[in-house]
Amino acid sequence: MSNKLNQQQQQAVKLIDRPLLVLAGAGSGKTRVITEKIAYLVGQGIPARNIAALTFTNKAAREMKSRVTRLLDDKQSRGLRVSTFHSLGLDILRKECQALGYKAGITLFDEQDKISLLRNLISHAEHQSYDIDVIDSYSWQIGQWKNAFVTPEQALSTATEENQSAALLYEEYNRSLKAYNAVDFDELIFLPVILFQQHPQILEKWQNRIRYMLVDEYQDTNITQYQLVRLLAGQLGRFTVVGDDDQSIYAWRGAQPENLAQLQKDYQRLQVIKLEQNYRSSGRILKVANKLIANNPHVFEKQLWSNLGFGDPLRVLSHKNDSSEAKQIVSEIIHHKFRHGGKFSDYAILYRGNHQSRLFEREMRENNIPYFISGSTSFFSYAEIKDVLAYLRLFVNQDDDAAFLRIINTPRREIGPSTLEKLGAYANNRHVSLFAACHEFGLQQHLSEKAVYRLKKFCGWVNETTDQITYGDTFAVIHQMLDQVNYQQWLTENSKSQISAERKMKNVYDLIDWLKRIAEKDSAAEKSLTDVINQVLLMDILERNQEEEAGDQVSLMTLHASKGLEFPHVFLIGIEENLLPHQNSIETENIEEERRLAYVGITRAQRTCTFSYCTHRKRYGEMEECAPSRFLEELPEEDLEWANKKPLDPEVAKQRGKSNLALLKKELASLG
């Protein structure tokens, strides 16, 4: 074990004979504790294959795994499971699918697939009037029920008048998912819990497989995840969970910081160890953060402290409007970098909502400052790109059930959800793909003649188009296929405006041109469409799983996206009532989570932290008056410097002008 661990970290690593909760403050080395503990457990004779470390993001899992490989050799770490909760859930479902009545090759529905299925169910509902305009609300409510471990039957029996429709739709939606041999993201945890509750022998098998669990970011677990941990950890509580109730910022997706306190009720032998030494920030930044978060009620008290010096006061900037806010902060970055050296990647601009980045992007571009927006939309995640790729996937692999389901009614072909549900159930029983099931004679006993005819007509068209693609001009046939299905008209009917539909169609043409370039790149090898599609799908997976590397660029991101990161210099913008705290949270009296969000933002900063607010901000095209956030009043006055209360010294203004000019010259020189 590393001798660089402090006393509390060492204690947390060595305690393995009872359940353990590690309360790890921001920047207190929690990942290190988990990785060192994995190595310690292996040293104590627990094989790596019987250890599971769970976290919430692929990025965190990769980081943890790479750290463990530095502590253990290949033989020692063989079989170690370091994954997200959802990856573990998917693994359990794939191995135990038959016990839950699924066939092998379960299809995973993403949010767009979920919305598409709900829309289909709503549009074909005969006896129930659903409101298509609140489809996102239905989707969210169904997800919340699964995260709170509420079955469709329980939802129906406890539904209020307000969410009665959502409960009925939940039941229909789940039935269709099962028939399609599909699960959605929330079911990756929900179904394994049901499996373990209904099949004690399967639970015992997995308890023997996972003899010790380590869970990161425990404050972000929902009720269903808590159940999964409890079941796998068993009565003895063979686990270490690491969390910080002050950094719980995901209540809107079901996170329950109360799960930390619940552990004390469920495990009498639970030990709690606090990590309060911060290795990231200056003492003053921590003093301000501690003072802010002290306004929230606490089950567990803790105070972060640091040996990194006290540091500079935290600055507060006020601006007359959001345009001047963007201008001044970009100017501050240019000036600070010129005076102190360093890199653009030392700076982060954090905000409550994505819309706040636009003015900053414009200023960055105009000043030739490289920037990186975390969490921006991937080309592959656009619905129109997924639609066209699904068509092409089905042409190259007719057993691709996910592709079949995505395009069967895109555009509509008068094949309703009840037809698809019966088709799915038949295919499941026969253990064949949906496409293959359409050709089976036995299907006629389950569906009307008209429904079978429509399915066969669709499959015949797929076979015919596949032949044309294989033996003809591949990309000309793809363009022709889009015309045949009237895809452009479909986009027009389902877009908010004509401009939006045209932009989507341009994305489709860009995709086809790009696929064509990939195919032609290595003409000697004569790449088939199958090769091209497989290459693109791999790119999609890699793009979604790759770590977002900013390089030497200023980072722009939401406060939610910043969690787990750190930067030498942080700018927290829009610190105003109705932005932070957000208007929705004020109306629902959920100020505590907004305060935790501000706390997360402050504790990202290593050396300097700057708050910024406007007296006026443009909203929905109208300029509105703004009030500084109540959180600014909760900060210790002696540790703040209100920079804009007096006019900028002429000498300082002159110096900043020179900084901007010098940087511009440097940029021009590098271009030359």
N, C-alpha and C positions, 0 to 999 in steps of 0.2 A: 504493500500500500504506500502511496506517495506520502513523503514526510512534509510536503508543502500544504497539506490540508490543515485547517485550523481545528481547534479542539472539538467544536460542535460538529464539523464535517466528519471528523474521524469517528466520533461517537455514532453518527448516523450510518456510516459505512459498516461498522462492526456489529451493530445490533441486528441479529437475524433470528432470534428465538421468540419474537413476539411481533404483533402487528405494529407498524411504525408510520406516523405522520410527520413528515418534515415540512415545517412552515418556512418556506424559503423566500425571503424578500427579494426585490428586484436586484439583479447583479450580484447575488450572493453565492454563485457557483453551484447551482442546483444540478446542472447537467453533469458537472464533474463528480458530484456525489453519486449520481446514478451509475455513471460509467465505472468509477472506482469500486462501487459496491458489486457490480456484475463480476469484476475481476476478483474481488474478495470472496464472493460466493463460490466461484469456480475453484479458488484456492482452498476453500473449506470442503471441497469434495462434491459439490452439486454440479453435475455435467451441464455444459452450456445449452445442450438441447432441451433441458428441463427448465430453462429460465426464459421468461418473456418480459420485454420492456415495451411499454405502450405509450404512445404520444398522440398528438392530434394532426400533425402535418408530415408529409413525406420528407420535407426539408429537415425538420427536427429529428426524424428517424434516421435519415442519412448521416446527419452530423453526429448523432449518438453512436451509430455503428462505426463510423470512421475513428472516433475517439477510442472505442473499445478495442479495435484492431491494433491500436498502438500499445495497449496494455496486455493483450493476449496473443499468443501465436496462433497459426491457422488451425492446429490440432485442438488447442484449448477452446477456441471459439466456434468450433464446428457445431452447426445445428442451432446456434443462438437465434432467438427470434427478437428482432428489434423492428417494430412496425407501428402503424397507426391502429387505432381501435377498429376502423372499418376494414383494414386489410386482414386483421385477425378474424373478424366476423365473416368476411368472404371466404377465407380459408376453411373455417368451420362449416359453412353452408355447402361448399363444394365437396367436402369429405363426407358430410352427413345428409346430403340432399334427399336421399330416399326416405329417411325417417320422417321427413316433413312433407313427403308426397311430391317432391320435385324430381325431374329427370336430370341426368348429367348435362353440363353445359348451360348453367343458369345465365340468363341475360340480365345485365345490369342497366337499369333505367337512370339516366341523368335527369336534371330538373326540366329540360326541354321535352324529353320523352314523357315525363310525368304530366306536364301541362297539356301536351298533345293528346294523351289518353283521356285526361279529364275533359278536354274540349269535345272529344269524340263522344264520350258518355253523356255529356250535357246536351249535345245537339241531337242525340237519338233517344233522349229520355221521353217515355210515353206517359208515365203516371205521376211524374214528379216535376214541378216547375223549379228549375235551377236558374240562377242569374249568371249568365255568361260574363257579365261585366266584373264580377268579383271572383273570377277563376283563380287569381293569384292568392286571394284570401282563403279560398277552399284549400288550395295546395299547402299554404302555410299552416292552416289548422290541422290538416291531416298529418303533416310532419310533426307538429307540436304534440299531437296525441301519441304518435309512435315514440317520440322522445320522452314522454311522460309514462310510457308503458300502459297505454290505454288501448284495448282492442276495439274493433268496430262494434262488437256487441255491447261493450261497456260504454262506448261513446253514445250509442243509440239510447241506452237506458238512462243515461245521466244528462242527455242533451237538453239545453234550454231551447226556448222557441227560436232564439236568435241563431243557434248553430245546429238546428235540426236538419236543415238541408245538407250541411257539411257532413254530418254523421251518416246520413243515407248515402251520400256520394262516396264517403270513405269505405262503406261496405261494398258498394259496386266496384269501386276502384281496386280494392284488394282482391276481390274475386276475379277480376279481369287479369290483374298481375299474375295471379297463381295460374290461371289458364294459359297465359303466355309463357309460363316457366320463367318469369322475370321477377326481380326484386328491385326496389328503389334504394337509394342511399341510406335512408333511415332504417330500413329493414335489415341492413347488414348487422345491426346490433339487436334490433327487436326480435328477429327470428331465432338467433342463437339462444337468447334468454328463454323463449318459449320451448325450444328444443330441449334445453337442459332441465327445465321444469317438468316437462312431460316424459323425459327419458333419463331416469337417474343413472342407468348403466352407461349411457353415452357421456353424461357429466363426469362420472367417475373416471372414465377413460381419459378425458381431457384434463382432469385434475392430476392424474398420474403423469400426463405429458407435460403439464405446466406446474412444476413444483414450487416455483417462486415467481412472484410478479412484482414488477416495478412500474409505477404509473406516474408520468410527468403531467404537469399542468392540471392537477386533480380538481382545482376549483372550476374547471371548464366542463366537467362531466355532467351529463344530464341523468335523470332518474333511471333510464334504461341502461346506460353505461355503468352506473353504480351497481345495478342488479347483476350485470355480467361479471364485474369484478368480485362481488360477494360470492356468487356461485362458484367461480373458478378458484377463489382463495380458500373456500371451505371454512369449516368451523375454527380451524387453527389460525386463520388469518395470516397466511404466508405471503405477506406483501410489504412493500414500502411505497407509500404514495407521497408525492412531492407537490406542494401547491402554495398559493398565496391568495388569501381571500381579498386582499387589496387590489389584485390584478384580475378579478373576475369581471369581464366586460362583454360576456356573450349571453346574457339572459334572454335576448330576443331570439336566440336559436335553442333555448331550452336549458342552458347551463344553470346549475344549482350550486352556488357557493356554500349553501347549507349542507352539502354533502360532506364537507370537512367536519362540521360539528356532529353530523349523523354518525360518523365513524365512532365517536366516543360512546354513543348509545349502543351501537351494534357490537362493539368489541371492548369488553371491560378491561382487557389487558393492554389496550392501545397505549403506546408511549408517544409523546409529542416532543420533538426537538426543533428549536428555532434557529434558523440561520439569519443573523442580523448584520453581519459584517458585509458591507458592499465593496466590491472590487472595481466598480465602474466609475462612480461619480465623485465630484468634490463634496466636501462636508456641507457646504452652503446649499447646494442643490438638494441634498438629502434632508437638510433641516426644513427647507421650504416644502418638500414633498411630504415629510412627516406631519408638518403643521396642517397641511391641506387635508390629508386622509384622516387625521384625528377627529374631523367633523363627522365621520361615519361611525355608527355603532360597531363594536367588535366583540366577537366571541373570544378571539385570541389577540392579546396585546403584543405588539413588537415595535422596536425603534431601530431603523436602519442607521448605521454609522460607518465611517470611512477613515482610512489612514492616508488618504490622497491629498491632504491639505484642505483648507477651508474654501478657497476659491473666490471668484469675483461675484458681486451682486448679480441677481437675475434682472434683466432689463425688461421694461414695459414700454412698448411703442404705441402711440395712438395716431390715427390717420383720419383725414376728413372723408375718405371713401375707399372702396376696395381696390380701385385702380391705383391710387397713390400708395396703398399698402404694398401692392405687388412691386411697384417701382422702387420704393424705399428698401424693401427687404432684399431685392436683387442687388441694389446698390451696396447694401451692407455686406453682402457676401463678397462682392468684387473687392470692396475696400479692405475687408478683414483678411481675405486671402492674399492680397497684395502686401499688406503690412506684416503678416505672420507667416507667409509661405504655406506649405501644406498642399492638400489636394482638394479638388471639387467634391470628392466623395466624403470629405470630412463634414459636409453640411447636409442637414435634412430639414425639409419644410413639412410640417405635419398639420393636418386639418381634419375637421369632423366629417365633411362630406366630399365626395369626388368632384362635385361641381366647382369647388373652391380652387381647383388646380389651374383652371383655364387661363386666368389673367397672368399667373406666374409662368405658365408655359410660353405665353406670348412675350413676356419680358425677357425670359431666358433666351428665346430664339433671337430677339432683337439685339441682345448683348453677346451673342455667340457663346453662351454658356451651355456646356453639355449637361443634360438632365435625363433622369430616368424615372418614369412613373410606375410605381409598384402596383401590380394587380390590374394593369390595363387589359382590355379584352383581346384574347387571342383570335387570329383569323379563323382558326378551326372551330371556334365556339359559336360563330354566327349560324343561325338556324338554316339559312339558305345553303351554306357550305356543307352542313351536316346532311341536308336533304340530298344534294347532288352526289355527295360521297356515298350515301346509303344506296342510291340507285346503282352506282358503279360497283359497290361492294356486292350487291345482289347479282349483278351481271357476271362477276368473276367467282362468286361462291354462293350457290343457291341454297345452301344450308345455313346461311347467316340470318338467324331469326330476328336479331335486333334490327338489321337493315330492312327485312321484310315488313316488320311492324311499323317502322318509321315511314315507309313510302306507300304502304297499301292504300292509304287515304290521303296522300299528299301528291297531287290534288285529289279531291274526293272521287271515289268510284262506287258510291252507293253500297259499300260493304260495311255494315254497321257493327257496333261493339258486341252485340249478342252473337252475331255470326263468327266474329273473331274469337270470342270466348269459347264457343263450341268447337271451333277449329283447333284452338290451343289445347283444350281438354282432350280432344281426339288424338292430336299429335303426341301429347304427353303419354297417353295410354299405349300408343303404338311405338313410342320411343323413336320417332322420326321428326325431321324438321317440318316447319309449317308449310314450306314450299312443297316438299315431298307428299305431305298429307293431302294437299289439294288434288293430287292425281289418284288417290286411293279410292277404290270402288266402295269401300265401307263407309266413306264419309257421307254418302247419300242417305244413310239411315239416320244421320244426326242433323242434317241441314235440308232446307227446302231446295227444290230443283233450281229455282232462280238464283239462290245464294251459291250453289255449287257451280252453276253456269258462269256467274261473275268471277268467281275465284279462278276457274279454269281459263277463262278469257284473259285474265290478268297474267297468269303463269305462261300462257301461250305467247303473249306479247313479250314477256321477259325472255323466253327461249329464242324467239325470233330476233329480238334486238341483240341478244348475246351472239347469235350466229353472224349478224351483220357487222358487229364490232370486231369479231374474230377474223372474218374473211374480207371485210371491206375497209374503207377509209375510217379508221377508229374514231377520230375526233369529229369528222363530218357527221358520222352516225350519232355521236353524243349530242351535237347541236340539233340534229333532226329529232332525236328523242325528246328533248326539252320542248320542241315545238309540238310534237304529237300529244304530250300530256298537258299542253297549255300552261306551262309553268309560270311564264311571265304574267299571264292573266291571274293565276292563283296568287302570286305575290302582290299584284295590284289590289285584289280583293281583301287581302289580309294585312295590308300595310296601312299605317296611319295617314300617309299622304302619297301622292304620285312621285314626289322627289325621293321619298324613302324607298318605294318600290323600285325605282330606277337605280338607286344606289345598290340595292340588294342584287339586282340583275347584273350590274357591273361586276360585283364581287364574284358572281357565278362565272361570267366570261373570263375574269382574271384567273380563276381556279383552273378552267379548262385550258387556257393558254399556258399556264404554268405546268400542268400535267403533260401537255404536248412537248414543252421544252425538256422536261425530265426524260420523256420517252426518246426524244431525238438526240439527247446529249451523248448517248452511247449507241449510235445507230448500228455499229458493227455487231453489238450483242442483240439487236432487235428486241428491245424490251417490250414484253406484252403488257396489256393493261393490268393484268394480275400483278406483275412485278412493280409497276408504277403505283398502283393502289396500296400494295403492301408497304412500299417505301414511304408513301405519304402518311399512312396510318401510324407507322413507326415514328415519323417526325412529329405527328400530333401527340402521341404518348410521351415522347421525349420532351416536347415543348411544355406539356402540362406538368411533367414531373421534374423538369430541370430546375435547378436552383436559380432564382432570379439574381443574376450577377449584374450589379450596376456599373462595374468598372469605375473609371475616374469621372463620375458624374454626380451632380447634386441629386439627392433623392427626394422625390415628392410622393407622399403617401398619406392615407388616412391614419388616424390614431389607432384604429383597430388593426390595420396592417403592420403597424410599427412594433407591435408587441414582440418581445424576444430579441429586438435589434438594439444597437447602440451607435451613437455618433458623437464625435467631439463637440460639434456645435449644432444645437437644435433651435428651430424657430417654430413656436406654436402659434398659428394664426387663427383669426376669427374668434378670439376669446370674448364672446359676447353672449348676452342673454338670448335665448332662442336658437343659438348655434351650439354653444357649449356652456351651460347645459342646453340640449336640444329641446325645441318646442314640444315635441311629442312627450319627452320625458318630464317636462314641467307639467304638462296637462295630466299625465298619468301618475304624477308624484313619484317619479323614479329618479330622483336627483342623486341618490347614492351611487348608482352605476355610472352616471355621468361624471361624478367626482372621481371615481376609480379610473375612468378613461383619461381625465386630466392628469391624474397621478401617474398613469402609465406613460403619458407624453413627457412629463417632467423627468421621470427616471430613465428616459432614453439618453439623456444628455450626460456627457462625460465632463466637459470643461465649462461650456457656456450654454445658458438657456435664455431665450428671448420670447416674451409674450407680445402678441400684437392684436389690437382691436381697432374697429372703425366706428366713427360717430354716425356714418351713413353708409348703407350698403344696398346695392341693386338687387332687388328680388322680383322675379317675374316681370322684368322690364321696368319696374318702378323703383325709384330711389326711396329707401325707408330709413327712418332714424333708428339708431341702435344704442343700447346701453351696455357698458362694460359688464362682463360676467361677474356674478356674485362670488365666483371662486377667487377672483383677484382680491376681494375684500378679506378672504380667509387666510391670505398669505402674510407672513411676518413683514411688516412695513420696513423694518431696519435692514432687510435683506433684498429689497427691491430698489431699482434705480429707474425712475420715471423719466425716460430720455427725452420725450417730446414736450415736456412741460415748459422748457425754455427753448428759444430759437437756437438753431445750430450755429456755433461759433464760426465766423467768416473764415478763419484760418483752417478749421476742420473741414468746412465745405470745400475750400480751395484744394486741400490735400486729397479729398475724395475725388474731386474732378481729375486730379493728376493720376490717381490710381486707375480710374476708368480708362483714361487715355493710354496709360502705360500698358494695361491689359489688352486693349484694342490693338496697339502696335505689335505686341507679342503674338496675338492671334494672326494678324496679317502676315507677320514674318514667317510663322509656321506654315501658312498656306502657300507662301512663295517658295 
